[in-house]
């Protein structure tokens, strides 16, 4: 055996005898607010840890990601907790945990959010993770957390404590404080650059053509703001409450139509199957589309600002109600017709139908406004 082979054999035995273990978790697929870079981050971390620069083995890495090509294989609370316990349980030189995904907090502390999260049961408690790290048999424990409110990992709310209680050998690195949120940087939030374009355009019109022309084109410029997608941090805060609202409304209506239901967060459990109100079914896209059309409708058909604002605001409850009715229709089809067809063609087609009905409701409200309070005629 030459020197190189002897060195390689020694390094391999060193890894076996002083095992370095790592658990790399990345979750993109959430029903209430999908992320985009978490899986790739976990895969890159695992790739870097697996081997040294010279190719010799380093960490034994366990990769836990979603999506992973198997839709039924979810990263649940039970699975994530089991994997973390397994990571910290046995003797090791180094045990490293990397988590990238959603994080949240409530009165009981912070949570690493899993795919089966629901109200008051969001995922794995950060307090439990800290306890498992402190009790670990590993010589060194390293925890890297890339999510919102990650700093709660070092807080013990039961003691009203703002400092981490860590044993020797435990190191924690978080992407945010306990009261902060984290935002994906690459491709996720171009909100400020898009907003700056509208501001720049306003300044150019004012500079080269004057305030008079700017007042004449203020509506086309301001309407561009509606073309800017919400930043992810705002979008996620809106969609999940809309999902819960739509689920709650559908769960109230379906029993009146003879369909017993059990609502658990954004999941409606029917006798036949579970119906999940996913992010795409939150109604946010149809709401924004109807709201934009209502602004155009009011601008061209009404002269007073008050009536235009009323039409724009009326589009919000119309869109929410239409989305709830769509979910009710899907639930009825699942129960009394064919679940496969109900969640396929009918679900997609009903979205278009409900949007047309929403436009008709907006027209009826406008007609009612004109009957109740006719617009004053302008005398030239």
MIKOLKOL-963978 format. One record per residue (C-alpha): x, y, z. Coordinates in pm, 1 decimal. Layout:
+----------+----------+----------+
:       xx :       yy :       zz :
+----------+----------+----------+
:        X :        Y :        Z :
...
+----------+----------+----------+
! end
This chain:
+----------+----------+----------+
:       xx :       yy :       zz :
+----------+----------+----------+
:      0.0 :      0.0 :      0.0 :
:    152.2 :    336.3 :   -102.8 :
:    146.1 :    654.2 :    105.8 :
:   -156.5 :    798.1 :    -74.2 :
:   -364.8 :    484.0 :    -16.0 :
:   -253.3 :    471.9 :    346.9 :
:   -353.1 :    835.5 :    395.8 :
:   -692.1 :    774.4 :    233.6 :
:   -753.4 :    465.0 :    448.4 :
:   -659.5 :    659.6 :    761.4 :
:   -897.0 :    944.8 :    675.7 :
:  -1181.2 :    700.2 :    607.3 :
:  -1128.1 :    521.8 :    938.4 :
:  -1117.2 :    860.0 :   1110.8 :
:  -1459.6 :    945.0 :    969.8 :
:  -1598.2 :    608.9 :   1079.2 :
:  -1451.3 :    625.8 :   1429.7 :
:  -1525.1 :    996.5 :   1484.0 :
:  -1840.5 :   1014.4 :   1281.0 :
:  -1945.5 :   1347.8 :   1146.0 :
:  -2316.0 :   1350.3 :   1069.9 :
:  -2526.1 :   1614.4 :    899.9 :
:  -2897.4 :   1652.7 :    833.8 :
:  -2974.5 :   1898.8 :    554.2 :
:  -3341.1 :   1995.6 :    526.5 :
:  -3487.0 :   2209.2 :    246.9 :
:  -3860.2 :   2262.4 :    191.5 :
:  -3992.4 :   2454.0 :   -109.5 :
:  -4336.3 :   2291.5 :   -141.9 :
:  -4572.1 :   2455.5 :    106.2 :
:  -4943.8 :   2476.7 :     34.6 :
:  -4965.0 :   2821.0 :    195.9 :
:  -4664.8 :   2993.5 :     39.2 :
:  -4417.0 :   2810.7 :   -181.3 :
:  -4047.3 :   2893.7 :   -160.6 :
:  -3790.3 :   2857.5 :   -436.2 :
:  -3432.5 :   2823.1 :   -314.7 :
:  -3452.9 :   2605.0 :     -3.3 :
:  -3405.8 :   2266.6 :   -171.9 :
:  -3107.9 :   2386.3 :   -376.3 :
:  -2951.8 :   2538.7 :    -61.6 :
:  -2983.9 :   2209.8 :    127.3 :
:  -2841.4 :   2014.1 :   -165.5 :
:  -2543.1 :   2250.6 :   -195.6 :
:  -2469.7 :   2232.4 :    177.1 :
:  -2484.8 :   1851.6 :    164.9 :
:  -2256.5 :   1846.6 :   -139.1 :
:  -1997.4 :   2064.7 :     35.5 :
:  -2003.0 :   1862.1 :    355.3 :
:  -1989.2 :   1513.4 :    204.5 :
:  -1622.6 :   1522.5 :    101.8 :
:  -1306.0 :   1717.1 :    167.6 :
:  -1143.2 :   1917.4 :   -107.8 :
:   -912.4 :   1622.8 :   -183.5 :
:  -1210.9 :   1390.1 :   -228.6 :
:  -1175.7 :   1203.9 :    100.0 :
:  -1497.2 :   1145.2 :    297.7 :
:  -1605.7 :   1405.9 :    550.3 :
:  -1965.3 :   1422.3 :    676.3 :
:  -2224.8 :   1148.6 :    645.5 :
:  -2510.2 :   1358.5 :    508.0 :
:  -2879.8 :   1285.1 :    523.7 :
:  -3078.0 :   1496.4 :    275.2 :
:  -3444.8 :   1569.7 :    347.7 :
:  -3609.2 :   1786.9 :     81.6 :
:  -3952.5 :   1861.0 :    -60.3 :
:  -4044.5 :   1829.1 :   -336.2 :
:  -3831.1 :   1521.3 :   -400.5 :
:  -4013.0 :   1361.9 :   -694.8 :
:  -4255.1 :   1166.1 :   -474.9 :
:  -4566.9 :   1382.1 :   -408.8 :
:  -4685.6 :   1154.4 :   -129.9 :
:  -4350.6 :   1174.4 :     52.9 :
:  -4398.5 :   1485.3 :    265.4 :
:  -4169.0 :   1638.2 :    525.3 :
:  -4409.0 :   1616.6 :    817.6 :
:  -4365.5 :   1716.7 :   1181.4 :
:  -4317.2 :   1353.3 :   1283.8 :
:  -4060.8 :   1284.0 :   1011.3 :
:  -3855.7 :   1598.2 :   1075.1 :
:  -3854.6 :   1543.1 :   1451.1 :
:  -3753.0 :   1178.9 :   1405.1 :
:  -3465.1 :   1276.8 :   1177.5 :
:  -3342.5 :   1545.2 :   1420.0 :
:  -3357.7 :   1301.4 :   1711.8 :
:  -3162.7 :   1046.1 :   1507.2 :
:  -2901.8 :   1309.2 :   1419.2 :
:  -2833.8 :   1408.6 :   1780.6 :
:  -2887.8 :   1074.4 :   1953.1 :
:  -2565.7 :    878.7 :   1899.9 :
:  -2204.6 :    959.3 :   1973.1 :
:  -2035.1 :   1168.7 :   1705.8 :
:  -1749.4 :   1408.5 :   1659.8 :
:  -1978.4 :   1665.7 :   1497.2 :
:  -2355.2 :   1667.4 :   1443.1 :
:  -2474.3 :   1941.0 :   1205.7 :
:  -2832.5 :   2044.7 :   1135.1 :
:  -2918.2 :   2271.3 :    841.8 :
:  -3279.0 :   2382.6 :    787.7 :
:  -3407.8 :   2605.4 :    509.3 :
:  -3780.1 :   2669.8 :    478.5 :
:  -4057.8 :   2857.2 :    653.1 :
:  -4029.2 :   2956.3 :   1016.8 :
:  -4294.2 :   3102.8 :   1242.3 :
:  -4362.0 :   3196.0 :   1602.7 :
:  -4648.5 :   3218.7 :   1849.8 :
:  -4684.3 :   3269.4 :   2223.9 :
:  -4516.4 :   2933.6 :   2285.6 :
:  -4204.5 :   3009.6 :   2082.3 :
:  -4063.6 :   2950.1 :   1735.2 :
:  -4125.4 :   2659.2 :   1496.9 :
:  -3956.2 :   2500.7 :   1197.3 :
:  -4258.9 :   2483.5 :    969.1 :
:  -4332.3 :   2150.1 :    801.4 :
:  -4557.7 :   2065.9 :    508.0 :
:  -4845.2 :   1948.3 :    729.2 :
:  -4848.3 :   2270.7 :    931.9 :
:  -5176.1 :   2398.5 :   1070.3 :
:  -5280.8 :   2655.8 :   1327.3 :
:  -5129.6 :   2592.0 :   1671.7 :
:  -4936.5 :   2294.8 :   1533.1 :
:  -4700.6 :   2457.9 :   1287.1 :
:  -4412.1 :   2214.3 :   1294.9 :
:  -4116.7 :   2118.2 :   1512.2 :
:  -4066.8 :   2346.0 :   1810.7 :
:  -3735.3 :   2531.8 :   1816.4 :
:  -3732.1 :   2485.6 :   2193.4 :
:  -3739.4 :   2107.3 :   2141.0 :
:  -3458.8 :   2132.8 :   1885.0 :
:  -3247.9 :   2326.8 :   2134.6 :
:  -3315.9 :   2069.6 :   2405.8 :
:  -3217.1 :   1783.0 :   2175.8 :
:  -2898.3 :   1968.6 :   2083.6 :
:  -2807.0 :   2029.5 :   2447.5 :
:  -2873.9 :   1663.3 :   2532.9 :
:  -2687.2 :   1533.2 :   2227.7 :
:  -2412.5 :   1274.1 :   2268.8 :
:  -2212.7 :   1448.3 :   1994.3 :
:  -1897.9 :   1634.1 :   2097.2 :
:  -1982.9 :   1932.9 :   1877.4 :
:  -2329.5 :   2038.9 :   1764.8 :
:  -2370.8 :   2295.2 :   1486.1 :
:  -2714.9 :   2429.3 :   1392.4 :
:  -2770.0 :   2646.8 :   1084.4 :
:  -3124.2 :   2780.8 :   1047.8 :
:  -3233.7 :   2980.0 :    742.1 :
:  -3594.6 :   3081.9 :    801.3 :
:  -3810.4 :   3355.7 :    950.8 :
:  -3788.9 :   3402.4 :   1329.6 :
:  -3489.2 :   3167.7 :   1341.2 :
:  -3348.2 :   3355.0 :   1640.7 :
:  -3619.5 :   3201.3 :   1857.4 :
:  -3405.0 :   2888.0 :   1857.8 :
:  -3204.9 :   3038.1 :   2142.1 :
:  -3500.5 :   3171.4 :   2341.9 :
:  -3691.7 :   2984.0 :   2607.0 :
:  -4033.4 :   3155.3 :   2625.8 :
:  -4137.0 :   2964.8 :   2936.4 :
:  -3858.0 :   3148.0 :   3123.5 :
:  -3917.7 :   3476.2 :   2938.0 :
:  -3551.7 :   3452.7 :   2844.0 :
:  -3382.0 :   3649.4 :   2567.2 :
:  -3044.1 :   3473.6 :   2584.3 :
:  -2958.2 :   3127.8 :   2459.4 :
:  -2884.2 :   2856.8 :   2716.9 :
:  -2628.0 :   2637.3 :   2543.4 :
:  -2395.8 :   2368.9 :   2672.5 :
:  -2032.6 :   2368.0 :   2570.0 :
:  -1985.2 :   2257.3 :   2212.5 :
:  -2320.7 :   2383.1 :   2078.1 :
:  -2306.5 :   2653.7 :   1810.0 :
:  -2606.2 :   2818.7 :   1644.6 :
:  -2614.1 :   3042.2 :   1337.4 :
:  -2949.5 :   3189.2 :   1229.3 :
:  -3061.3 :   3397.6 :    932.8 :
:  -3271.5 :   3630.4 :   1148.0 :
:  -3350.5 :   3736.0 :   1501.2 :
:  -3653.2 :   3598.8 :   1680.0 :
:  -3862.5 :   3900.1 :   1578.7 :
:  -3738.5 :   3919.6 :   1219.6 :
:  -3845.8 :   3764.0 :    893.3 :
:  -3617.0 :   3634.9 :    620.1 :
:  -3667.9 :   3701.1 :    250.8 :
:  -3537.2 :   3502.9 :    -44.3 :
:  -3292.7 :   3720.8 :   -235.2 :
:  -3248.2 :   3547.7 :   -571.6 :
:  -3545.5 :   3591.0 :   -802.7 :
:  -3792.5 :   3623.4 :   -518.5 :
:  -3820.9 :   3992.9 :   -452.1 :
:  -3767.0 :   4246.5 :   -728.7 :
:  -4038.1 :   4460.4 :   -574.7 :
:  -3820.8 :   4763.8 :   -502.3 :
:  -3659.6 :   4766.3 :   -847.4 :
:  -3999.8 :   4739.3 :  -1015.1 :
:  -4140.8 :   5011.4 :   -791.9 :
:  -3844.4 :   5234.9 :   -870.6 :
:  -3929.0 :   5208.8 :  -1242.3 :
:  -4271.8 :   5364.5 :  -1179.7 :
:  -4113.3 :   5638.9 :   -968.1 :
:  -3850.9 :   5698.6 :  -1238.3 :
:  -4119.3 :   5719.9 :  -1507.9 :
:  -4312.1 :   5973.0 :  -1299.1 :
:  -3998.9 :   6183.5 :  -1256.4 :
:  -3917.1 :   6171.9 :  -1628.0 :
:  -4266.3 :   6288.1 :  -1729.0 :
:  -4255.1 :   6567.9 :  -1474.5 :
:  -3904.0 :   6677.8 :  -1577.3 :
:  -3947.1 :   6676.7 :  -1955.5 :
:  -4318.1 :   6756.6 :  -1997.4 :
:  -4417.8 :   6941.7 :  -1681.2 :
:  -4671.6 :   6900.1 :  -1402.9 :
:  -4969.2 :   6967.7 :  -1631.4 :
:  -4908.2 :   6662.6 :  -1848.6 :
:  -4821.6 :   6457.8 :  -1540.3 :
:  -5169.9 :   6527.2 :  -1398.3 :
:  -5321.8 :   6408.6 :  -1725.6 :
:  -5133.5 :   6077.0 :  -1728.5 :
:  -5134.8 :   6011.1 :  -1352.5 :
:  -5390.6 :   5729.4 :  -1386.2 :
:  -5194.8 :   5525.7 :  -1647.4 :
:  -4879.5 :   5565.5 :  -1437.2 :
:  -5043.1 :   5468.3 :  -1108.0 :
:  -5217.0 :   5169.8 :  -1267.2 :
:  -4870.1 :   5029.6 :  -1336.1 :
:  -4840.7 :   4970.8 :   -961.3 :
:  -5100.7 :   4695.8 :   -996.8 :
:  -4872.4 :   4520.5 :  -1245.5 :
:  -4603.5 :   4478.3 :   -978.0 :
:  -4633.1 :   4142.3 :   -796.9 :
:  -4649.3 :   4154.3 :   -419.7 :
:  -4316.9 :   4084.5 :   -246.8 :
:  -4304.6 :   3730.3 :   -111.4 :
:  -4316.8 :   3844.8 :    250.5 :
:  -4646.7 :   4028.1 :    185.1 :
:  -4786.9 :   3766.8 :    -52.9 :
:  -4743.7 :   3489.2 :    203.1 :
:  -4908.3 :   3697.2 :    476.1 :
:  -5214.2 :   3750.5 :    254.7 :
:  -5262.2 :   3411.5 :     91.2 :
:  -5275.1 :   3192.5 :    401.5 :
:  -5548.4 :   3398.5 :    576.9 :
:  -5742.3 :   3392.4 :    248.7 :
:  -5704.1 :   3014.0 :    236.3 :
:  -5836.8 :   2984.7 :    592.4 :
:  -6124.2 :   3225.9 :    519.8 :
:  -6226.8 :   3036.6 :    206.4 :
:  -6204.2 :   2704.9 :    395.3 :
:  -6412.8 :   2840.2 :    681.1 :
:  -6682.5 :   2980.9 :    450.0 :
:  -6702.1 :   2658.9 :    247.3 :
:  -6719.9 :   2454.6 :    569.1 :
:  -7018.0 :   2662.8 :    681.6 :
:  -7204.3 :   2630.8 :    351.4 :
:  -7146.3 :   2263.0 :    266.0 :
:  -7336.1 :   2123.2 :    570.5 :
:  -7636.1 :   2335.0 :    467.3 :
:  -7631.0 :   2143.3 :    137.7 :
:  -7617.7 :   1804.5 :    306.9 :
:  -7242.8 :   1744.9 :    302.5 :
:  -7089.0 :   1688.6 :    647.0 :
:  -6739.5 :   1834.4 :    678.5 :
:  -6456.1 :   1864.5 :    928.2 :
:  -6230.1 :   2163.2 :    883.0 :
:  -5867.5 :   2148.0 :    995.9 :
:  -5691.4 :   2468.2 :    894.9 :
:  -5700.7 :   2489.7 :    516.2 :
:  -5804.6 :   2123.3 :    480.9 :
:  -6173.1 :   2031.6 :    448.9 :
:  -6234.2 :   1666.9 :    528.0 :
:  -6530.9 :   1530.8 :    333.2 :
:  -6681.6 :   1183.8 :    377.1 :
:  -6523.1 :   1079.6 :     47.7 :
:  -6180.9 :   1246.0 :     69.0 :
:  -5983.7 :   1539.9 :    202.0 :
:  -6009.3 :   1866.7 :      9.8 :
:  -5709.2 :   2095.6 :     52.5 :
:  -5747.7 :   2466.9 :    -14.4 :
:  -5398.3 :   2522.8 :   -151.7 :
:  -5223.6 :   2852.5 :   -220.7 :
:  -5348.3 :   2849.8 :   -580.2 :
:  -5704.5 :   2826.8 :   -441.9 :
:  -5665.0 :   3118.4 :   -200.9 :
:  -5832.6 :   3351.8 :   -452.0 :
:  -5558.2 :   3614.4 :   -439.4 :
:  -5502.3 :   3611.2 :   -816.4 :
:  -5870.8 :   3640.1 :   -907.6 :
:  -5908.1 :   3907.0 :   -637.8 :
:  -5626.4 :   4118.4 :   -784.4 :
:  -5757.4 :   4068.7 :  -1138.5 :
:  -6110.8 :   4170.5 :  -1041.4 :
:  -5981.3 :   4463.3 :   -835.3 :
:  -5779.7 :   4589.0 :  -1135.7 :
:  -6076.7 :   4554.0 :  -1370.5 :
:  -6298.8 :   4734.3 :  -1116.7 :
:  -6056.8 :   5027.6 :  -1115.9 :
:  -6063.9 :   5047.2 :  -1496.6 :
:  -6442.0 :   5005.8 :  -1496.1 :
:  -6493.3 :   5285.1 :  -1244.6 :
:  -6243.3 :   5517.2 :  -1409.2 :
:  -6410.7 :   5505.3 :  -1749.6 :
:  -6776.0 :   5484.9 :  -1639.3 :
:  -6785.2 :   5709.6 :  -1333.0 :
:  -6681.4 :   6070.9 :  -1286.2 :
:  -6653.5 :   6100.1 :   -907.1 :
:  -6370.7 :   5955.7 :   -704.4 :
:  -6609.3 :   5834.0 :   -433.0 :
:  -6806.8 :   5611.7 :   -667.1 :
:  -6488.0 :   5478.8 :   -824.1 :
:  -6352.4 :   5384.0 :   -481.0 :
:  -6680.4 :   5211.7 :   -389.2 :
:  -6664.7 :   4999.9 :   -705.7 :
:  -6301.0 :   4907.2 :   -641.2 :
:  -6368.7 :   4809.4 :   -279.1 :
:  -6681.0 :   4613.4 :   -378.2 :
:  -6464.2 :   4384.8 :   -589.4 :
:  -6289.6 :   4246.0 :   -277.6 :
:  -6588.7 :   4076.8 :   -106.0 :
:  -6717.9 :   3968.7 :   -448.4 :
:  -6390.3 :   3788.1 :   -525.6 :
:  -6371.3 :   3627.7 :   -178.8 :
:  -6731.3 :   3506.0 :   -196.7 :
:  -6683.9 :   3375.5 :   -552.4 :
:  -6379.1 :   3175.2 :   -444.8 :
:  -6568.5 :   3025.2 :   -152.1 :
:  -6857.9 :   2928.8 :   -383.0 :
:  -6608.7 :   2766.7 :   -620.2 :
:  -6473.0 :   2554.2 :   -334.2 :
:  -6828.9 :   2464.9 :   -232.3 :
:  -6900.2 :   2356.2 :   -589.6 :
:  -6586.9 :   2143.4 :   -592.5 :
:  -6689.0 :   1984.0 :   -261.5 :
:  -7036.3 :   1901.8 :   -394.9 :
:  -6889.0 :   1744.4 :   -709.0 :
:  -6645.1 :   1540.2 :   -500.3 :
:  -6926.8 :   1415.2 :   -280.5 :
:  -7200.8 :   1351.5 :   -535.8 :
:  -7020.5 :   1311.9 :   -868.6 :
:  -6662.2 :   1205.6 :   -944.5 :
:  -6364.1 :   1320.3 :   -730.6 :
:  -6120.5 :   1287.0 :  -1022.1 :
:  -6330.8 :   1502.5 :  -1256.2 :
:  -6417.4 :   1743.9 :   -975.2 :
:  -6051.4 :   1814.3 :   -901.4 :
:  -5957.4 :   1818.2 :  -1268.3 :
:  -6162.8 :   1979.9 :  -1543.8 :
:  -6441.6 :   2113.1 :  -1321.6 :
:  -6201.5 :   2280.7 :  -1079.4 :
:  -6017.8 :   2462.4 :  -1359.8 :
:  -6329.6 :   2549.4 :  -1560.8 :
:  -6519.9 :   2672.0 :  -1256.4 :
:  -6248.7 :   2933.3 :  -1198.2 :
:  -6329.2 :   3097.0 :  -1531.1 :
:  -6703.3 :   3068.5 :  -1473.6 :
:  -6684.4 :   3226.0 :  -1127.3 :
:  -6473.3 :   3511.1 :  -1261.6 :
:  -6737.4 :   3589.5 :  -1524.7 :
:  -7005.4 :   3574.7 :  -1253.5 :
:  -6792.3 :   3811.0 :  -1042.1 :
:  -6782.7 :   4060.0 :  -1328.7 :
:  -7161.5 :   4033.9 :  -1356.7 :
:  -7193.3 :   4101.2 :   -981.0 :
:  -6971.9 :   4406.7 :  -1016.9 :
:  -7196.9 :   4534.7 :  -1296.2 :
:  -7508.3 :   4474.9 :  -1083.5 :
:  -7358.0 :   4670.7 :   -795.2 :
:  -7278.8 :   4955.4 :  -1031.6 :
:  -7634.4 :   4946.3 :  -1168.2 :
:  -7771.8 :   4946.1 :   -810.6 :
:  -7557.1 :   5251.0 :   -727.4 :
:  -7696.2 :   5436.6 :  -1027.0 :
:  -8056.0 :   5350.3 :   -931.3 :
:  -8020.1 :   5440.4 :   -563.7 :
:  -7803.3 :   5747.0 :   -614.9 :
:  -7817.2 :   5863.4 :   -977.1 :
:  -7507.0 :   6052.4 :  -1087.2 :
:  -7545.7 :   6425.4 :  -1119.0 :
:  -7543.8 :   6547.5 :  -1475.6 :
:  -7265.9 :   6784.5 :  -1567.2 :
:  -7397.9 :   7100.9 :  -1733.6 :
:  -7156.9 :   7231.2 :  -1992.3 :
+----------+----------+----------+
! end
